[in-house]
Amino acid sequence: MIVEIDKRSGFCFGVINAIKAAEDELKESKQLYCLGDIVHNGMEVSRLEKMGLKSISNDEYFTLKNCKVLIRAHGEPPETYSYAEENNIELIDATCPVVLTLQEKVKQSYKRNMQQDGQVVIYGKKGHAEIIGLNGQTKHNAIIIESIDDVNKIDMNRPVALYSQTTKRIEDFHEIAKLVKEKIQPGLPVEIKDTICRQVSNRVPNLKNFASKYDLVLFVAGQKSSNGKYLYTICKEVNDATYRISKVNEINKDWFAGVESVGICGATSTPNWLMEEVADWVKTNIG
């Protein structure tokens, strides 16, 4: 049986930087706090926890003093930094540069829109760490829309600046942007900012090509991964025999009846070691 791993799958540079920052610090310290899961992949989180990384919630963070805390690639709102200054918390800031740039754009856009009674609208998943950080740049006054059905939450009689969470599906963002431009009152300012990370969207053509080559595709991603959900749908569109798994014990042997070739790929939050583990399992148990 042919079993191949997509060489372009796996961690993006933002995740690589965050994990390296954690590993470097844990070489010197026995324990390091991380505000939320360092990456939306439970297997990688478990690996780092064994090294001394401790994931904490926002509520837990706001009780800490005199310690070190890692900010993951998703970024944080301004109040996280203010609390650290007031409570002698050393922040190891691993916010992705793409997210940092987007945060600054949203912050400046909010200031401009305040002057003209406008609205900052962000397309993304409510409660997602990146969205919380972005909304924080607007003092949590942005309108968060999760789908095209939420466009009616926007006041089309006021100016609009539309942004996107970096890991969302680019086709969906363009549909939302088109509808906003159609519905807004003529003559009003409307800014459409395509802020989707190309580390995600640029993988789409490659994944389509990769998934089409095999009898069966195993897409490896954590259940919490937003880009994992998106990139999985891309594979599924071109190869119906695509199965999403988060770990080896979720693989079903029945999937492999008559299968002669298997492709293994994953999200920007999927570690290479986990895809290799999946490949080894297939070779040992199927091939």
C-alpha positions in Angstrom: 0.0 0.0 0.0 1.2 3.5 -0.8 1.1 5.8 2.3 2.3 9.4 1.9 2.3 12.5 4.1 1.7 15.9 2.5 5.0 17.8 2.9 3.2 21.2 3.0 0.9 20.3 5.9 1.7 20.9 9.5 2.5 23.9 11.7 2.4 27.5 10.2 5.3 29.8 11.3 3.1 31.4 14.0 2.5 28.1 15.8 6.2 27.1 15.3 7.3 30.3 17.0 4.9 29.8 19.9 5.9 26.2 20.5 9.6 27.1 20.3 9.1 29.9 22.8 7.5 27.5 25.2 10.1 24.8 24.7 13.0 27.3 25.2 11.5 28.6 28.4 10.8 25.2 29.8 14.5 24.3 29.4 15.1 26.9 32.0 11.9 26.7 34.1 10.1 23.7 35.5 6.7 25.3 34.8 5.3 27.9 32.5 1.7 29.1 32.3 0.0 29.4 28.9 -3.1 31.5 28.5 -5.4 29.0 26.8 -4.2 26.0 24.7 -1.0 26.9 23.0 -2.3 25.3 19.8 -5.7 23.8 18.9 -4.3 20.3 19.0 -4.9 18.2 22.1 -2.0 15.8 21.3 0.5 18.6 21.0 -0.8 20.3 24.2 -0.4 17.0 26.1 3.2 16.7 24.9 4.1 20.1 26.1 2.2 19.7 29.4 4.5 16.7 30.2 7.4 19.2 29.8 5.8 21.6 32.4 3.5 23.8 30.4 0.2 24.5 32.2 -2.8 25.8 30.2 -4.9 28.3 32.2 -8.2 30.0 31.6 -8.8 33.8 31.5 -10.4 33.6 34.9 -7.3 31.8 36.3 -5.0 34.3 34.7 -6.6 37.2 36.4 -5.7 35.8 39.8 -2.0 35.3 39.1 0.9 37.4 40.4 4.7 37.3 40.1 5.0 34.6 37.4 5.6 34.0 33.7 2.8 33.5 31.2 3.0 32.7 27.5 0.7 34.4 25.1 0.1 32.0 22.2 -0.1 32.9 18.5 -3.8 33.8 18.6 -3.0 37.0 20.5 -4.7 38.7 23.5 -6.8 41.9 24.2 -5.2 45.0 25.8 -6.5 44.1 29.3 -4.3 41.0 29.4 -1.2 43.2 29.1 -2.5 45.8 31.6 -3.0 43.2 34.2 0.5 41.8 33.7 2.0 45.2 34.3 0.1 45.7 37.5 0.8 42.3 38.9 4.5 41.6 38.1 3.7 39.0 35.4 6.4 38.5 32.8 4.7 37.9 29.5 6.4 35.7 26.8 4.5 37.2 23.8 4.3 34.6 21.0 1.5 36.4 19.2 1.7 35.7 15.5 3.1 38.7 13.5 0.1 38.4 11.1 -2.3 38.6 14.1 -0.4 41.5 15.6 -0.6 43.5 12.4 -4.3 42.8 12.2 -4.9 43.9 15.7 -3.3 47.2 15.0 -5.4 47.7 11.8 -8.6 47.0 13.8 -7.5 49.4 16.5 -6.9 52.2 14.1 -10.0 51.4 12.2 -12.1 51.6 15.4 -10.6 55.0 16.2 -11.6 56.3 12.7 -15.0 54.8 12.9 -15.7 56.3 16.3 -15.4 59.8 14.6 -18.0 59.0 12.0 -20.4 56.9 14.0 -19.2 53.8 12.1 -19.0 50.1 12.9 -16.1 47.6 13.0 -17.4 44.2 11.8 -15.3 41.0 12.2 -16.1 37.8 10.5 -15.1 35.0 12.8 -16.1 32.5 15.5 -17.5 34.0 18.7 -15.3 33.0 21.7 -12.3 32.1 19.5 -9.1 33.4 21.1 -8.1 35.5 18.1 -11.6 37.1 17.9 -11.4 38.0 21.6 -8.0 39.7 21.0 -9.3 41.5 17.9 -12.5 42.7 19.6 -10.4 43.9 22.5 -8.9 46.5 20.1 -12.4 48.0 19.8 -13.0 48.0 23.6 -15.2 44.9 22.8 -17.6 47.0 20.6 -17.1 45.2 17.3 -19.9 43.3 15.7 -19.0 39.7 15.4 -20.6 37.8 12.5 -20.2 34.0 12.2 -21.9 33.5 8.8 -23.6 35.4 6.0 -26.9 35.0 7.9 -25.5 37.4 10.5 -25.1 40.3 8.1 -28.5 41.6 9.2 -26.8 42.5 12.6 -25.0 45.3 10.8 -26.6 48.8 10.6 -26.5 49.5 6.9 -27.2 53.2 7.6 -23.8 53.7 9.2 -20.3 53.3 7.8 -18.7 49.8 7.9 -15.2 48.4 8.2 -15.2 44.7 7.6 -12.4 42.4 8.8 -11.9 38.6 9.1 -10.4 36.2 11.5 -7.2 35.1 9.9 -8.2 31.4 9.6 -11.6 31.7 8.0 -12.7 30.4 4.6 -11.8 33.0 2.0 -14.7 32.2 -0.2 -17.2 32.8 2.6 -15.6 36.1 3.5 -15.9 37.3 -0.1 -19.6 36.4 -0.1 -20.2 38.4 3.0 -18.3 41.3 1.7 -20.3 41.3 -1.5 -23.6 41.3 0.4 -22.5 44.1 2.7 -21.6 46.3 -0.4 -25.0 45.5 -1.9 -27.0 46.4 1.2 -25.2 49.4 2.6 -26.8 52.8 2.0 -25.3 54.3 -1.2 -22.6 56.9 -0.5 -21.6 55.6 2.9 -18.0 54.6 3.5 -17.4 50.9 3.5 -14.0 49.3 4.0 -13.5 45.7 3.0 -10.3 44.3 4.6 -9.4 40.7 3.5 -7.3 39.8 6.5 -7.3 36.0 6.0 -3.8 34.5 6.5 -2.3 33.2 3.3 -0.5 30.6 5.3 -4.0 29.0 5.4 -5.6 30.0 2.1 -2.4 29.3 0.0 -2.6 25.7 1.1 -5.9 25.2 -0.6 -4.6 24.5 -4.2 -2.0 22.1 -2.9 -4.5 20.3 -0.7 -6.9 19.9 -3.6 -4.2 18.4 -5.7 -2.9 16.2 -2.9 -6.3 14.8 -1.9 -7.2 13.9 -5.5 -4.3 11.6 -5.8 -5.3 8.9 -3.3 -8.0 6.3 -2.7 -8.4 7.6 0.8 -7.3 10.7 2.7 -6.8 11.0 6.5 -7.0 14.6 7.5 -5.4 15.1 11.0 -6.5 18.0 13.1 -7.7 18.9 16.6 -11.4 19.3 17.2 -10.9 23.0 18.2 -9.0 23.9 15.1 -10.8 26.5 12.9 -8.5 26.2 10.0 -8.7 22.4 10.4 -12.4 22.5 9.8 -11.9 24.7 6.7 -9.0 22.7 5.2 -10.8 19.4 5.8 -13.8 20.6 3.8 -11.4 21.4 0.9 -10.1 17.8 0.9 -13.6 16.4 1.2 -14.8 18.4 -1.8 -12.3 16.7 -4.1 -12.2 13.3 -2.4 -15.3 12.0 -0.7 -13.2 9.3 1.0 -11.6 11.9 3.3 -11.9 11.3 7.0 -11.0 13.8 9.8 -9.3 12.4 12.8 -7.5 14.0 15.8 -5.5 10.9 16.9 -4.7 7.3 15.8 -7.3 5.5 17.8 -10.1 7.3 15.8 -9.1 5.4 12.7 -11.6 2.8 11.5 -10.2 -0.2 9.7 -13.4 -0.6 7.7 -12.5 2.6 5.8 -9.7 0.8 4.0 -11.6 -1.9 2.1 -10.3 -1.9 -1.4 -7.9 1.0 -0.7 -4.5 0.9 -2.3 -3.2 4.4 -1.6 -3.6 6.7 1.4 -2.7 10.4 1.7 -2.2 12.0 5.1 -2.4 15.7 5.6 -3.4 18.3 8.3 -4.0 21.8 9.5 -1.6 24.6 10.4 -2.1 23.4 14.0 -1.2 19.8 13.3 2.3 18.6 14.4 4.3 16.6 11.9 5.1 13.9 14.5 1.3 13.2 14.8 0.9 12.8 11.0 3.9 10.5 11.0 2.3 8.5 13.9 -0.8 8.1 11.7 1.2 7.0 8.7 3.0 4.4 10.8 -0.3 3.0 12.1 -1.6 2.6 8.6 1.5 0.9 7.4 1.5 -1.5 10.4 -2.2 -2.3 10.6 -3.4 -1.9 7.0 -0.5 -2.1 4.6 
